[in-house]
């Protein structure tokens, strides 16, 4: 124990003297255990946690202890650890998704201690029991994204390319305004996976007035919005619907706040073509 303490103190001394930390304003330093095996793990963990001038991570493969230095006004310890978990590495606060762990090289597949992390999560949930109950019916921080998505969908139903372009711009604004620290763990994980794709797809729709191109981009946009909807608690029912005819019979999906089919891929040409595949509550 004394040896580990000495190593941490020595690490802190070197760590805080590096240029990366010197560039971080409002710097706060924390130490946390992150599970991994080797130098490759070290590289991945540090790359996942580092953000230029905002966060710096230094991980020791022998002690499994990471030192985090970060701008406390721009990020949090939890945000850094969530990114590292999404890269496949369990830590004392976040458990990595199974698929992320499975993608690690064999030499990086550390022995997982899922039970201890689950207990931590359970204790945390119990501590905030009353707050969780009060939040179950509250709007998700992603609400503006869903609202703008539905407005975009309605514009495509009406075959109005000008309005669709403007609604896509509103969607892009809401995507760029998401505060990740306000997201729950499941939402955060889903958000990190789809954020870049959502941004690209919303931009594609906003930059064209060609309804055919807008609708094609809307197919992949809807797929990623669906992933987000499944990970987040919705204050109202959402219907996941499918058109079997679109894209030369390959089909396409979309989300709607109403059960009635109003096809965004064909509009008035085939307004009722489609069916509800899933009800998300």
Residue pairs with C-beta under 8 A, 6 or more apart in sequence:
4 63
4 65
7 60
7 62
7 63
7 65
8 31
8 63
8 65
8 67
11 58
11 60
11 65
11 67
12 29
12 31
12 67
15 21
15 29
15 56
15 58
15 67
15 69
16 27
16 29
16 69
18 56
20 50
20 56
20 69
21 27
21 56
21 69
23 52
23 53
24 53
24 54
24 55
24 56
24 69
24 70
24 71
25 53
25 71
25 73
26 71
26 72
26 73
26 74
27 69
27 70
27 71
27 72
28 69
28 70
28 71
28 72
29 67
29 68
29 69
30 67
30 68
30 70
30 77
31 65
31 66
31 67
31 68
32 65
32 66
32 68
32 77
32 81
32 91
32 92
32 93
33 64
33 65
33 66
33 91
33 92
34 45
34 59
34 64
34 65
34 66
34 81
34 84
34 89
34 90
34 91
34 92
35 64
35 89
35 90
35 91
35 110
35 111
35 112
35 113
36 42
36 44
36 45
36 59
36 61
36 64
36 89
36 108
36 110
37 61
37 107
37 108
37 109
37 110
38 61
38 107
38 108
39 61
40 105
40 107
40 108
41 59
41 61
41 89
41 108
41 110
42 59
42 61
44 87
44 88
44 89
44 108
45 57
45 59
45 66
45 84
45 87
45 89
46 57
46 58
46 59
47 87
48 57
48 83
48 84
48 86
48 87
48 89
49 55
49 56
49 57
49 66
49 68
49 80
49 81
49 83
49 84
50 56
50 57
51 75
53 71
54 70
54 71
54 74
54 75
55 68
55 69
55 70
55 71
55 75
55 80
56 68
56 69
56 70
57 66
57 67
57 68
57 80
57 84
58 66
58 67
59 65
59 66
59 67
60 66
66 84
66 91
68 77
68 80
70 76
70 77
70 80
75 181
76 181
77 93
78 93
78 94
78 181
79 180
79 181
81 91
81 92
81 93
81 94
82 94
82 180
82 185
82 188
82 189
82 192
83 192
84 91
84 94
85 91
85 94
85 95
85 96
85 97
85 100
86 96
86 97
86 100
86 189
86 192
86 193
87 96
87 100
88 96
88 97
88 100
88 101
88 103
88 104
88 108
89 96
89 110
90 96
90 101
90 110
90 112
90 113
90 114
90 117
92 117
92 120
93 120
94 117
94 185
95 114
95 117
95 118
95 121
97 189
101 109
101 112
125 132
136 233
137 235
138 235
139 235
140 146
140 187
140 232
140 233
140 234
140 235
141 178
141 179
141 182
141 183
141 187
142 178
142 183
142 187
142 191
142 228
142 232
143 235
144 174
144 177
145 171
145 174
145 175
145 178
145 198
145 225
145 228
146 225
146 228
146 229
146 234
146 238
146 255
147 174
148 167
148 170
148 171
148 173
148 174
149 171
149 221
149 225
149 255
150 255
150 256
150 257
151 167
151 170
151 171
152 164
152 167
152 168
152 170
152 171
152 205
152 218
153 218
153 254
153 255
153 256
153 264
154 167
154 264
155 161
155 163
155 164
155 167
156 164
156 211
156 214
156 215
156 218
156 264
156 265
156 267
157 262
157 263
157 264
157 267
157 271
158 267
159 211
159 267
159 268
161 208
161 209
161 210
161 211
161 214
162 209
164 205
164 211
164 214
165 205
165 206
165 207
165 208
165 209
165 214
166 206
168 202
168 203
168 205
168 206
168 214
169 202
169 206
171 202
171 206
172 199
172 202
172 203
172 206
175 195
175 198
175 199
175 202
176 199
178 191
178 195
180 188
180 191
183 191
184 232
186 231
186 232
187 228
187 231
187 232
189 231
190 227
190 228
190 230
190 231
190 232
191 228
191 231
193 227
194 224
194 225
194 227
194 228
197 220
197 224
198 221
198 224
198 225
198 228
201 217
201 218
201 220
201 221
201 224
202 221
204 213
204 217
205 213
205 214
205 217
205 218
205 221
208 214
215 246
215 264
215 265
216 247
218 252
218 254
218 264
218 265
219 246
219 247
219 252
219 253
219 265
222 252
222 253
222 254
222 255
223 253
225 255
226 240
226 253
226 255
229 238
229 240
229 255
229 280
230 280
234 280
234 281
236 257
237 257
237 279
237 280
237 281
238 255
238 256
238 257
238 279
238 280
239 255
239 256
239 257
239 258
239 259
239 276
239 278
239 279
239 280
240 253
240 254
240 255
240 276
240 277
240 278
240 279
240 280
241 253
241 254
241 255
241 256
241 261
241 274
241 275
241 276
241 277
242 251
242 252
242 253
242 274
242 275
242 276
242 277
243 251
243 252
243 253
243 254
243 263
243 265
243 266
243 273
243 274
244 251
244 273
244 274
245 251
245 265
245 266
245 270
245 273
246 252
246 265
246 266
252 265
253 277
254 264
254 265
255 280
256 262
259 276
261 271
261 272
261 273
261 274
261 275
261 276
262 271
262 272
263 270
263 271
263 272
263 273
263 274
266 273
